[in-house]
Amino acid sequence: MSAAWDDPLKLVLLIAVGAGLIVLGRWSSQLSGSSRKTFPADVPTPDVEHLLSGAAPNPRTWPPSAEEVAASLPYDPALGTLRIRKFYFNKADAIPGPENPEVFADELHVEIYDPESDHAWWQSYFVATPQGLANLLRQKSWRYLHAPQVLVFPRYNLEEIRRAVVTRIVADHDYFKGKEQEEEESL
């Protein structure tokens, strides 16, 4: 009869020891930190081809931020004391610009700041080239495009875009009413 009581007791003891080892393992892994490493989202990860081939990866360079792009723009006396604080496109990088400067269509956002009043506001423009507009209409299967603030250029040129934006800011805001303004061509 002692053999009959031994088998279930051994089984219970074996299960208890196994559960204890599992609990001990989990507890010790918590002491050493998370087994999963978390990396910040803005850190570039290496390309798989480079890891497999053993070749050294080319370091990735990040495009300038909206503030850095704005700071790189030359001072324009037409703005007076106003400053462009941020300058960026929705999809493309302002610097270096699109891969093909002849085909471009994107929304530009500009933050303007008046240090005298400590007031800032945003302006948005749809900037495109003729080929960029044609591609956009074709890709979206649109029959027409409506955008309230449109700037069309023969090709992407950041300096030309900046000049046009400054001209539009001066033409559109009461801040400049009564001041001599540069003429621009319209339709």
C-alpha positions as CSV (number, residue, x, y, z in Angstrom):
1,M,0.0,0.0,0.0
2,S,2.9,2.3,0.6
3,A,3.8,2.1,-3.2
4,A,0.3,3.4,-4.1
5,W,0.7,6.5,-1.9
6,D,4.3,7.1,-3.2
7,D,3.5,7.5,-6.9
8,P,0.9,10.4,-6.5
9,L,3.2,12.0,-3.9
10,K,6.2,11.9,-6.2
11,L,4.1,13.3,-9.1
12,V,2.8,16.3,-6.9
13,L,6.4,16.9,-5.7
14,L,7.7,16.8,-9.3
15,I,5.0,19.3,-10.4
16,A,5.8,21.6,-7.4
17,V,9.5,21.6,-8.1
18,G,8.9,22.3,-11.8
19,A,6.5,25.2,-11.0
20,G,9.1,26.6,-8.6
21,L,11.8,26.5,-11.2
22,I,9.6,28.4,-13.7
23,V,8.8,31.1,-11.1
24,L,12.5,31.3,-10.1
25,G,13.4,31.7,-13.8
26,R,10.9,34.5,-14.4
27,W,11.9,36.3,-11.3
28,S,15.6,36.2,-12.1
29,S,15.0,37.4,-15.7
30,Q,13.2,40.4,-14.3
31,L,16.2,41.2,-12.1
32,S,18.5,41.3,-15.1
33,G,16.2,43.7,-17.0
34,S,14.0,43.1,-19.9
35,S,15.0,40.5,-22.4
36,R,13.6,42.6,-25.2
37,K,15.7,45.6,-26.1
38,T,13.9,48.7,-27.1
39,F,15.5,51.2,-29.4
40,P,14.3,54.8,-30.1
41,A,12.3,55.0,-33.2
42,D,14.5,57.7,-34.7
43,V,17.7,55.6,-34.7
44,P,18.5,54.1,-38.1
45,T,18.7,50.3,-38.2
46,P,21.3,48.6,-40.3
47,D,20.3,47.2,-43.7
48,V,20.0,43.4,-43.8
49,E,22.2,43.2,-46.9
50,H,25.1,44.8,-45.0
51,L,24.6,42.5,-42.0
52,L,24.6,39.4,-44.2
53,S,27.5,40.5,-46.4
54,G,29.7,41.7,-43.6
55,A,30.3,45.0,-45.4
56,A,30.4,48.2,-43.4
57,P,27.1,50.1,-43.8
58,N,27.2,53.6,-45.2
59,P,26.3,56.0,-42.4
60,R,22.8,57.5,-42.9
61,T,22.5,61.2,-42.8
62,W,19.3,62.7,-41.7
63,P,17.9,65.6,-43.7
64,P,17.9,69.0,-42.0
65,S,14.9,69.7,-39.7
66,A,12.3,72.3,-40.5
67,E,14.1,74.8,-38.2
68,E,17.5,74.0,-39.8
69,V,16.1,74.6,-43.3
70,A,14.6,77.9,-42.2
71,A,17.8,79.0,-40.6
72,S,19.7,78.2,-43.8
73,L,17.5,80.5,-45.9
74,P,19.0,83.9,-46.5
75,Y,17.6,87.0,-44.8
76,D,15.1,88.8,-46.9
77,P,14.7,92.5,-46.2
78,A,11.2,92.4,-47.8
79,L,10.0,90.6,-44.6
80,G,11.1,93.4,-42.3
81,T,11.4,92.1,-38.8
82,L,9.4,88.9,-39.6
83,R,11.3,85.7,-39.6
84,I,10.7,82.3,-41.2
85,R,11.1,79.8,-38.2
86,K,10.1,76.5,-39.9
87,F,10.1,75.5,-43.6
88,Y,9.2,72.0,-44.6
89,F,7.2,69.8,-47.1
90,N,4.8,67.0,-46.2
91,K,6.6,64.3,-48.2
92,A,9.9,65.6,-49.6
93,D,12.9,66.9,-47.9
94,A,13.4,70.6,-48.7
95,I,17.1,70.0,-48.7
96,P,18.4,68.2,-50.8
97,G,15.0,68.4,-52.6
98,P,13.4,65.7,-54.8
99,E,15.3,63.2,-56.7
100,N,13.9,64.6,-60.0
101,P,13.5,68.4,-59.8
102,E,11.3,68.4,-62.9
103,V,8.7,66.2,-61.2
104,F,7.5,67.6,-57.9
105,A,4.2,68.2,-56.1
106,D,4.0,68.6,-52.3
107,E,2.5,70.8,-49.7
108,L,4.8,73.3,-48.1
109,H,4.4,74.6,-44.5
110,V,6.0,77.8,-43.3
111,E,6.0,79.1,-39.8
112,I,6.4,82.9,-39.7
113,Y,7.3,84.7,-36.5
114,D,7.0,88.4,-35.5
115,P,9.4,89.2,-32.7
116,E,7.8,92.6,-32.1
117,S,4.4,91.1,-31.1
118,D,5.8,87.6,-30.2
119,H,3.2,86.2,-32.5
120,A,3.7,83.2,-34.9
121,W,1.5,81.8,-37.6
122,W,1.5,79.1,-40.3
123,Q,1.2,79.5,-44.0
124,S,0.7,76.6,-46.4
125,Y,1.3,76.4,-50.1
126,F,0.9,73.7,-52.7
127,V,4.2,73.7,-54.6
128,A,4.5,71.8,-57.9
129,T,6.1,71.5,-61.3
130,P,3.9,70.9,-64.4
131,Q,5.1,67.3,-64.6
132,G,4.5,66.9,-60.9
133,L,0.9,68.1,-61.3
134,A,0.3,65.8,-64.2
135,N,1.7,62.8,-62.2
136,L,-0.4,63.7,-59.2
137,L,-3.6,63.9,-61.3
138,R,-2.8,60.6,-63.0
139,Q,-1.9,58.8,-59.7
140,K,-5.0,59.9,-57.9
141,S,-7.2,59.5,-60.9
142,W,-8.4,63.1,-60.4
143,R,-10.0,65.1,-63.2
144,Y,-8.9,68.4,-61.6
145,L,-7.0,69.8,-58.7
146,H,-8.0,72.6,-56.4
147,A,-5.6,74.2,-54.0
148,P,-6.0,77.6,-52.5
149,Q,-2.4,78.6,-52.4
150,V,-0.6,77.2,-55.4
151,L,3.0,77.9,-56.5
152,V,4.0,76.3,-59.8
153,F,7.7,76.3,-61.0
154,P,9.4,74.9,-64.0
155,R,11.6,72.8,-61.7
156,Y,12.3,72.4,-58.0
157,N,14.5,75.3,-56.8
158,L,14.5,76.0,-53.1
159,E,15.7,79.6,-53.5
160,E,13.0,80.4,-56.1
161,I,10.4,78.8,-53.8
162,R,11.6,80.9,-50.9
163,R,11.4,84.1,-52.9
164,A,7.8,83.2,-54.1
165,V,6.8,82.5,-50.5
166,V,8.2,85.8,-49.2
167,T,6.4,87.6,-52.1
168,R,3.1,85.9,-51.2
169,I,3.5,86.6,-47.4
170,V,4.1,90.3,-48.2
171,A,1.2,90.4,-50.7
172,D,-1.3,88.6,-48.4
173,H,-0.8,90.2,-45.0
174,D,-2.1,93.4,-43.5
175,Y,1.3,93.9,-41.8
176,F,2.7,95.0,-45.1
177,K,-0.3,97.1,-46.4
178,G,0.7,100.6,-47.3
179,K,4.4,99.6,-47.7
180,E,6.0,99.5,-51.2
181,Q,5.7,96.0,-52.6
182,E,7.6,94.2,-55.4
183,E,5.4,93.4,-58.4
184,E,4.7,89.8,-59.2
185,E,3.0,88.3,-62.2
186,S,-0.4,86.6,-61.9
187,L,-2.7,84.9,-64.3
